[in-house]
């Protein structure tokens, strides 16, 4: 069998098996890293999502945004000065619609903050028709929400009243305003009298599922030997077929009903 394995045909098969083994090894780690990323996301949510809110100025500054502060619960009191701006093609609870952005100007004199106040269904008359949304409060309001990193800009001129992603850069162009480098996903608003103003539908809580990535990683790692096993079976079968005298076929098993037929 060893001499047969060293023929060009089976050496080529061994090379392919080795290439598949290396690919499966790295694909396993790719899935494992995706699993680790979700574990880290859940740990961050555990630390931040239900924590007491802190002033937005303690988390967001014009100098930048630390990814470790993602989902930090923040609060700010101020006045909405611009909006709405719609982000098209956004899913929520199994439907696709638009998220609605406003600009909040804090009372403490800090930079303006981009606030995602929620979600509305798309107009049945087409994507070019903007839906009607509950207006933002016209006076002072206290906002509580979660800091989220800006999404990537599409580097395209926005359609009137719409942008493609929740991108601070695109929002700055649309509002013609300088904003903090991340945005706040609204949890709740309170007016000075303690009442809650109407708002678009709240987005669902963040997904905390880990997904099948760990199982996929184990499957890829287990398959690293698959190519070599198949080569071994192939060589063994070819060896048996090439020398019937050395490897006689197994006698056919006689079944009870076959004996009765005789």
PEWOFEN-V664600 format. One record per residue. N is the residue number from 1. RES is the residue in one letter. PSI is psi as a letter, one per 30 degrees, with the letter a starting at -180 (999 if undefined). NEAR is the number of other C-alpha atoms within 12 Angstrom. D_LAST is the distance of its C-alpha to the last C-alpha in whole Angstrom. Layout:
n-><N & N>
res-><RES & RES>
psi-><PSI & PSI>
near-><NEAR & NEAR>
d_last-><D_LAST & D_LAST>
//
This chain:
n-><1 & 2 & 3 & 4 & 5 & 6 & 7 & 8 & 9 & 10 & 11 & 12 & 13 & 14 & 15 & 16 & 17 & 18 & 19 & 20 & 21 & 22 & 23 & 24 & 25 & 26 & 27 & 28 & 29 & 30 & 31 & 32 & 33 & 34 & 35 & 36 & 37 & 38 & 39 & 40 & 41 & 42 & 43 & 44 & 45 & 46 & 47 & 48 & 49 & 50 & 51 & 52 & 53 & 54 & 55 & 56 & 57 & 58 & 59 & 60 & 61 & 62 & 63 & 64 & 65 & 66 & 67 & 68 & 69 & 70 & 71 & 72 & 73 & 74 & 75 & 76 & 77 & 78 & 79 & 80 & 81 & 82 & 83 & 84 & 85 & 86 & 87 & 88 & 89 & 90 & 91 & 92 & 93 & 94 & 95 & 96 & 97 & 98 & 99 & 100 & 101 & 102 & 103 & 104 & 105 & 106 & 107 & 108 & 109 & 110 & 111 & 112 & 113 & 114 & 115 & 116 & 117 & 118 & 119 & 120 & 121 & 122 & 123 & 124 & 125 & 126 & 127 & 128 & 129 & 130 & 131 & 132 & 133 & 134 & 135 & 136 & 137 & 138 & 139 & 140 & 141 & 142 & 143 & 144 & 145 & 146 & 147 & 148 & 149 & 150 & 151 & 152 & 153 & 154 & 155 & 156 & 157 & 158 & 159 & 160 & 161 & 162 & 163 & 164 & 165 & 166 & 167 & 168 & 169 & 170 & 171 & 172 & 173 & 174 & 175 & 176 & 177 & 178 & 179 & 180 & 181 & 182 & 183 & 184 & 185 & 186 & 187 & 188 & 189 & 190 & 191 & 192 & 193 & 194 & 195 & 196 & 197 & 198 & 199 & 200 & 201 & 202 & 203 & 204 & 205 & 206 & 207 & 208 & 209 & 210 & 211 & 212 & 213 & 214 & 215 & 216 & 217 & 218 & 219 & 220 & 221 & 222 & 223 & 224 & 225 & 226 & 227 & 228 & 229 & 230 & 231 & 232 & 233 & 234 & 235 & 236 & 237 & 238 & 239 & 240 & 241 & 242 & 243 & 244 & 245 & 246 & 247 & 248 & 249 & 250 & 251 & 252 & 253 & 254 & 255 & 256 & 257 & 258 & 259 & 260 & 261 & 262>
res-><X & X & X & X & X & X & X & X & X & X & X & X & X & X & X & X & X & X & X & X & X & X & X & X & X & X & X & X & X & X & X & X & X & X & X & X & X & X & X & X & X & X & X & X & X & X & X & X & X & X & X & X & X & X & X & X & X & X & X & X & X & X & X & X & X & X & X & X & X & X & X & X & X & X & X & X & X & X & X & X & X & X & X & X & X & X & X & X & X & X & X & X & X & X & X & X & X & X & X & X & X & X & X & X & X & X & X & X & X & X & X & X & X & X & X & X & X & X & X & X & X & X & X & X & X & X & X & X & X & X & X & X & X & X & X & X & X & X & X & X & X & X & X & X & X & X & X & X & X & X & X & X & X & X & X & X & X & X & X & X & X & X & X & X & X & X & X & X & X & X & X & X & X & X & X & X & X & X & X & X & X & X & X & X & X & X & X & X & X & X & X & X & X & X & X & X & X & X & X & X & X & X & X & X & X & X & X & X & X & X & X & X & X & X & X & X & X & X & X & X & X & X & X & X & X & X & X & X & X & X & X & X & X & X & X & X & X & X & X & X & X & X & X & X & X & X & X & X & X & X & X & X & X & X & X & X & X & X & X & X & X & X>
psi-><e & e & e & e & f & g & l & e & e & f & e & e & e & e & e & e & e & e & e & e & e & e & e & e & e & e & e & e & e & e & e & e & e & e & e & e & e & e & e & e & e & e & e & e & e & e & f & e & e & g & l & k & k & l & k & f & f & f & e & k & l & f & f & a & k & k & f & f & g & k & g & k & k & l & l & k & k & a & k & k & f & l & l & l & k & k & j & l & h & k & l & j & h & f & l & k & b & k & l & k & k & l & k & k & j & k & f & g & g & l & l & k & k & k & k & j & f & a & k & k & l & l & k & f & g & l & f & f & j & k & l & k & l & k & l & l & k & f & a & k & k & k & k & k & a & k & k & k & k & k & l & k & k & f & h & l & k & k & l & j & g & l & l & e & l & i & k & e & e & e & e & e & e & e & f & h & l & k & l & l & f & l & l & k & j & k & e & l & k & k & l & f & g & f & l & k & l & l & l & l & k & k & l & l & l & k & k & g & k & f & a & g & e & e & e & e & e & e & e & e & e & f & f & f & f & e & e & e & e & e & e & e & e & e & e & e & e & e & e & e & f & f & i & f & e & e & i & k & k & k & k & k & k & k & l & e & f & e & e & e & e & 999>
near-><19 & 13 & 13 & 20 & 24 & 16 & 14 & 12 & 17 & 26 & 20 & 17 & 24 & 26 & 19 & 21 & 24 & 23 & 19 & 25 & 24 & 22 & 20 & 26 & 25 & 22 & 25 & 27 & 23 & 21 & 26 & 26 & 19 & 22 & 25 & 20 & 20 & 23 & 21 & 20 & 25 & 21 & 18 & 23 & 26 & 18 & 19 & 25 & 29 & 19 & 18 & 15 & 26 & 25 & 27 & 43 & 31 & 20 & 34 & 38 & 22 & 20 & 13 & 19 & 24 & 20 & 19 & 19 & 29 & 32 & 39 & 39 & 36 & 37 & 35 & 41 & 31 & 33 & 31 & 31 & 27 & 28 & 34 & 38 & 42 & 43 & 41 & 34 & 24 & 25 & 21 & 24 & 17 & 10 & 15 & 20 & 30 & 40 & 41 & 46 & 45 & 44 & 39 & 45 & 32 & 29 & 24 & 15 & 14 & 22 & 26 & 38 & 50 & 49 & 51 & 47 & 44 & 39 & 35 & 35 & 33 & 27 & 18 & 14 & 10 & 13 & 23 & 17 & 19 & 27 & 28 & 19 & 26 & 21 & 23 & 35 & 29 & 20 & 22 & 24 & 29 & 34 & 44 & 35 & 40 & 40 & 43 & 37 & 31 & 31 & 20 & 18 & 20 & 16 & 16 & 17 & 17 & 25 & 20 & 20 & 29 & 32 & 38 & 32 & 30 & 40 & 37 & 41 & 31 & 35 & 48 & 31 & 23 & 32 & 29 & 16 & 23 & 23 & 35 & 35 & 35 & 42 & 44 & 45 & 41 & 40 & 33 & 33 & 37 & 27 & 22 & 18 & 12 & 13 & 13 & 18 & 23 & 18 & 28 & 31 & 24 & 26 & 31 & 18 & 19 & 21 & 15 & 19 & 15 & 22 & 18 & 16 & 24 & 24 & 18 & 25 & 26 & 22 & 22 & 26 & 25 & 20 & 25 & 26 & 24 & 24 & 26 & 25 & 19 & 21 & 28 & 23 & 18 & 21 & 26 & 21 & 19 & 19 & 21 & 19 & 15 & 15 & 14 & 13 & 11 & 11 & 15 & 13 & 13 & 11 & 7 & 8 & 10 & 12 & 10 & 9 & 9 & 10 & 9 & 8 & 8 & 8>
d_last-><41 & 45 & 45 & 43 & 45 & 48 & 47 & 49 & 46 & 45 & 49 & 50 & 47 & 49 & 52 & 50 & 49 & 52 & 54 & 52 & 52 & 56 & 56 & 54 & 56 & 59 & 57 & 57 & 60 & 61 & 59 & 61 & 64 & 64 & 63 & 66 & 68 & 67 & 68 & 71 & 72 & 71 & 73 & 76 & 75 & 75 & 79 & 80 & 79 & 81 & 83 & 87 & 88 & 91 & 93 & 92 & 94 & 93 & 89 & 90 & 93 & 94 & 93 & 89 & 87 & 85 & 81 & 81 & 83 & 80 & 80 & 83 & 85 & 88 & 91 & 94 & 97 & 98 & 98 & 96 & 97 & 95 & 92 & 89 & 87 & 83 & 80 & 78 & 74 & 74 & 71 & 72 & 69 & 67 & 69 & 71 & 75 & 78 & 80 & 84 & 86 & 90 & 92 & 94 & 97 & 98 & 101 & 102 & 102 & 99 & 97 & 95 & 92 & 89 & 87 & 84 & 85 & 81 & 79 & 79 & 77 & 77 & 79 & 77 & 79 & 78 & 78 & 82 & 83 & 84 & 83 & 86 & 86 & 88 & 91 & 92 & 95 & 98 & 100 & 100 & 96 & 94 & 91 & 88 & 85 & 83 & 84 & 81 & 81 & 82 & 79 & 79 & 81 & 80 & 83 & 84 & 87 & 86 & 85 & 88 & 88 & 84 & 83 & 79 & 79 & 81 & 83 & 86 & 87 & 86 & 88 & 91 & 91 & 91 & 93 & 96 & 96 & 95 & 93 & 91 & 88 & 86 & 85 & 85 & 82 & 84 & 83 & 86 & 90 & 93 & 96 & 100 & 100 & 96 & 94 & 91 & 91 & 89 & 86 & 83 & 80 & 79 & 76 & 73 & 73 & 72 & 68 & 67 & 64 & 62 & 59 & 56 & 58 & 57 & 54 & 54 & 55 & 53 & 50 & 52 & 52 & 49 & 48 & 50 & 47 & 45 & 45 & 45 & 42 & 40 & 42 & 40 & 37 & 37 & 39 & 36 & 33 & 35 & 35 & 32 & 31 & 34 & 33 & 29 & 29 & 31 & 29 & 25 & 23 & 21 & 18 & 15 & 15 & 11 & 11 & 10 & 9 & 7 & 5 & 5 & 4 & 0>
//
